[in-house]
Amino acid sequence: MESLIEQDIFSPVRDTIQFFANEVISSRKPILLVSKPNLEGSLSLAPIEAALLDARIPYKRRFSKSNPDYTHFIQIKDDIASTKKEPSGLSLSTTIVDGLRGRFGDFRKGPLSAVAQAHVLAMEINHQSLRLRRMRPWLLSGNWINEALDTTYDPVYSSLRDHLSAEGSIRVIPVPEVPNLYFKNYPWLENSEIEEATREWGNSELEKREKIMERLVSPVLNSRFPSTSRSEELLWHCVLGSGWETDLASQISLALTNWENNKPINAASIVADSLVSTGQI
């Protein structure tokens, strides 16, 4: 895996993350991983846990609304602020950064999620972690659950997606090529419409495929939800990791159902455990 921390979008947090990662590696002290019991917390703590496990650095994971009461910690905060080194640990927060450049050379700002930062921190702690390598596509998940994609184009998400695609960690494919979808992500379509598009896709030429995609997108063009950006990702840019049958957006939606059926702490633990053990939901 290539070092992501050298990418420009990580420049505002690079020094802080690298300094703390070096501290974790050199001290090898037991460390507390703490977050509120929500999806962002699960997605953020899982890669750090994977790196620590494979590095054999002792840790405890806690899903709690309380602040850390431990001398060495990593905390995930669910606000937009600055990632910062604390006297006894590190607090990761979603930070607004410059993403891809616009057509006139101007930078477009977007959210650098706590999830993406957690993955980079984990890689700095243990870049050889096999568990972490398996979880690589989930680096995108923090930006996917961020509301930026519901309001406008997210240049940070696009930058990260393009980087992972270029290095071969993910495949970006249109929805008819996804083997196993979560149909509820497409409320403007009947399940049968997606299934028919999938059946037709394999034997279709380019012109026919364009018509298939036009058929899938037409019902949502004049709708306020989902946004144009999110619709484009759901239809044309589905993300698949190595060996995956279900795309990233579908797995994120499936992960969210755990909060419908379980207490928040249990739901958060189920999702984090699944990611650490298998790299998938």
C-alpha positions as a printed Julia matrix, in Angstrom:
281×3 Matrix{Float64}:
   0.0     0.0     0.0
   1.26    3.46   -0.87
   1.72    6.03    1.89
  -1.4     8.17    1.9
  -0.15   10.63    4.46
   2.08   12.3     1.87
  -0.99   13.3    -0.17
  -1.69   17.04   -0.05
  -5.11   16.62    1.57
  -3.44   15.23    4.7
  -0.97   18.12    5.07
  -3.0    19.91    7.82
  -2.88   16.81   10.07
   0.32   15.12    8.86
   2.73   16.29   11.56
   0.29   15.62   14.4
  -0.51   12.1    13.21
   3.08   11.14   12.46
   4.33   12.44   15.81
   1.69   10.49   17.73
   2.2     7.31   15.67
   5.92    7.41   16.42
   5.11    7.83   20.1
   2.82    4.78   20.04
   5.46    2.66   18.29
   8.35    3.68   20.54
   6.53    3.52   23.87
   4.33    0.47   23.18
   2.25    1.52   26.17
  -1.31    0.19   26.52
  -3.67    2.58   24.73
  -7.37    3.32   25.07
  -9.46    3.65   21.89
 -12.62    5.59   22.66
 -15.57    6.93   20.7
 -19.27    7.52   21.0
 -21.22    4.38   20.04
 -22.09    5.52   16.52
 -21.19    4.43   13.0
 -18.42    6.99   12.58
 -16.81    5.75   15.79
 -16.92    2.11   14.67
 -15.49    2.93   11.25
 -12.71    5.01   12.84
 -11.63    2.72   15.66
 -11.62   -0.47   13.56
  -8.53    0.35   11.43
  -6.58    1.55   14.48
  -7.51   -1.63   16.33
  -6.41   -3.72   13.34
  -3.01   -2.02   13.23
  -2.47   -2.38   16.99
  -3.48   -6.06   16.92
  -1.01   -6.91   14.17
   1.71   -4.83   15.86
   0.98   -6.58   19.17
   0.56   -3.29   20.98
  -1.87   -3.64   23.91
  -5.09   -1.61   23.81
  -8.63   -1.37   25.12
 -11.61   -0.3    23.02
 -14.47    1.61   24.61
 -17.67    2.97   23.1
 -18.8     5.69   25.46
 -20.04    9.27   25.52
 -17.61   10.04   28.35
 -14.18   11.58   27.83
 -11.13    9.32   28.21
  -9.96    8.6    31.75
  -6.77    6.88   30.65
  -3.21    8.13   30.44
  -2.7     7.11   26.79
  -5.66    7.35   24.4
  -7.02    7.93   20.91
 -10.42    9.6    20.86
 -12.78   10.0    17.91
 -14.83   13.18   18.1
 -17.97   13.63   16.03
 -17.61   17.35   15.39
 -15.84   19.45   12.77
 -12.72   20.77   14.43
  -8.96   20.33   14.33
  -7.26   17.03   14.98
  -4.94   17.71   17.9
  -2.44   16.17   20.24
  -3.69   16.15   23.82
  -1.45   15.93   26.92
  -2.21   12.2    27.2
  -3.41   11.25   23.74
  -4.79   12.21   20.36
  -8.23   13.51   19.34
  -9.3    12.92   15.74
 -11.98   15.19   14.29
 -13.33   15.78   10.81
 -11.34   18.69    9.35
 -12.07   20.88    6.34
  -9.19   20.73    3.84
  -8.36   21.48    0.21
  -9.37   18.63   -2.09
  -9.07   18.31   -5.86
  -8.48   21.4    -7.96
 -11.33   22.91   -9.94
 -11.26   23.55  -13.67
  -9.62   26.96  -13.14
  -6.9    25.62  -10.84
  -8.65   26.63   -7.62
  -8.8    24.17   -4.75
 -12.22   22.84   -3.74
 -12.63   22.39    0.01
 -14.18   19.32    1.58
 -14.27   17.26    4.78
 -11.3    15.08    5.68
 -13.16   12.64    7.88
 -12.01   11.24   11.18
 -12.33    7.82    9.52
  -9.81    8.67    6.8
  -7.45   10.14    9.38
  -7.81    7.01   11.52
  -6.78    4.85    8.56
  -3.73    7.02    7.94
  -2.81    6.93   11.63
  -3.19    3.14   11.6
  -0.93    2.88    8.55
   1.71    5.01   10.27
   1.54    2.72   13.31
   1.76   -0.5    11.28
   1.85   -0.25    7.5
   2.41   -4.02    7.22
  -0.84   -4.94    8.97
  -2.73   -7.55    6.94
  -5.99   -6.69    8.68
  -5.52   -3.06    7.77
  -4.71   -3.89    4.16
  -7.97   -5.83    3.94
  -9.87   -2.81    5.26
  -8.29   -0.33    2.83
 -11.53    0.53    0.89
 -13.19    1.6     4.13
 -10.98    4.68    4.17
 -13.74    6.19    1.98
 -16.57    5.4     4.36
 -16.25    8.49    6.54
 -16.79   10.79    3.6
 -19.62    8.6     2.34
 -21.61    9.04    5.55
 -20.81   12.76    5.69
 -23.64   15.0     4.52
 -21.31   16.88    2.13
 -22.26   14.43   -0.62
 -25.91   15.32   -0.08
 -25.38   19.0    -0.74
 -22.53   19.34   -3.21
 -19.57   17.65   -4.85
 -17.06   16.27   -2.32
 -13.53   16.8    -3.73
 -11.89   14.93   -0.84
 -13.99   11.81   -1.41
 -13.19   11.93   -5.13
  -9.48   12.4    -4.45
  -9.35    9.45   -2.06
 -11.43    7.25   -4.37
  -9.19    8.03   -7.34
  -6.07    7.29   -5.31
  -7.36    3.91   -4.1
  -8.45    3.02   -7.63
  -5.06    3.95   -9.1
  -3.18    1.83   -6.57
  -5.49   -1.15   -7.2
  -7.11   -1.31   -3.76
 -10.6    -0.86   -5.2
 -12.52   -1.26   -8.43
 -14.94    1.49   -9.4
 -17.78    0.05  -11.48
 -21.35    0.92  -12.59
 -24.22   -0.47  -10.54
 -25.24   -3.26  -13.0
 -21.83   -4.89  -12.42
 -22.24   -5.15   -8.62
 -23.04   -8.79   -7.75
 -24.94   -8.11   -4.52
 -26.68   -4.78   -3.89
 -28.57   -3.28   -0.97
 -31.67   -2.28   -2.92
 -32.87    0.22   -0.32
 -30.09    2.55   -1.45
 -32.12    3.05   -4.64
 -35.59    4.09   -3.4
 -36.51    5.64   -6.76
 -36.22    2.23   -8.46
 -38.05   -1.06   -8.12
 -35.83   -4.04   -7.34
 -36.96   -5.6   -10.62
 -35.66   -2.59  -12.59
 -32.16   -3.02  -11.2
 -32.28   -6.78  -11.72
 -33.37   -6.31  -15.34
 -30.54   -3.81  -15.93
 -28.06   -6.32  -14.5
 -29.35   -9.12  -16.75
 -29.1    -6.95  -19.87
 -25.72   -5.42  -19.06
 -23.36   -8.32  -19.77
 -24.46   -8.84  -23.38
 -24.9    -5.16  -24.25
 -22.74   -2.91  -26.4
 -21.72    0.59  -25.28
 -24.76    2.3   -26.82
 -27.17   -0.12  -25.13
 -25.36    0.31  -21.79
 -25.78    4.07  -22.05
 -29.52    3.55  -22.47
 -29.62    1.21  -19.48
 -27.92    3.8   -17.27
 -30.19    6.53  -18.6
 -33.16    4.4   -17.61
 -31.82    3.99  -14.08
 -31.03    7.65  -13.53
 -34.05    9.27  -15.21
 -36.5     8.91  -12.27
 -34.15   10.75   -9.91
 -33.12   13.67  -12.14
 -35.88   15.98  -10.88
 -35.77   14.73   -7.3
 -34.16   16.55   -4.38
 -32.97   13.28   -2.84
 -30.53   11.75   -3.33
 -28.32   14.58   -4.49
 -26.78   14.59   -7.95
 -23.36   13.78   -6.47
 -24.59   10.85   -4.42
 -26.7     9.55   -7.31
 -23.62    9.59   -9.53
 -21.64    7.58   -6.97
 -24.49    5.1    -6.45
 -24.98    4.49  -10.17
 -21.64    4.99  -11.93
 -18.96    4.78   -9.21
 -19.76    1.78   -7.02
 -16.73    0.78   -4.94
 -15.67   -2.86   -4.63
 -12.72   -4.12   -2.64
 -10.73   -7.24   -3.47
 -12.98  -10.31   -3.31
 -16.08   -8.27   -2.47
 -19.52   -9.2    -3.74
 -21.22   -6.21   -2.11
 -20.22   -2.61   -2.79
 -19.11   -0.16   -0.1
 -22.32    1.91   -0.05
 -24.41   -1.24    0.39
 -22.22   -2.47    3.25
 -22.44    0.91    4.99
 -26.24    0.8     4.79
 -26.22   -2.76    6.12
 -23.98   -1.63    8.98
 -26.49    1.06    9.92
 -29.23   -1.52   10.4
 -27.38   -2.73   13.48
 -28.46    0.46   15.28
 -32.08   -0.37   14.45
 -31.88   -3.79   16.06
 -29.39   -3.37   18.92
 -28.38   -1.01   21.67
 -25.86    1.57   20.38
 -22.89    0.09   22.23
 -23.68   -3.39   20.94
 -24.25   -2.11   17.39
 -20.96   -0.22   17.36
 -19.12   -3.29   18.65
 -20.7    -5.58   16.03
 -19.6    -3.33   13.18
 -16.07   -2.79   14.48
 -15.61   -6.51   15.19
 -16.78   -7.43   11.71
 -14.38   -5.01   10.03
 -11.39   -6.08   12.13
 -12.04   -9.8    11.66
 -13.11   -9.93    7.99
 -12.67   -6.47    6.46
 -16.34   -6.47    5.45
 -19.84   -6.14    6.9
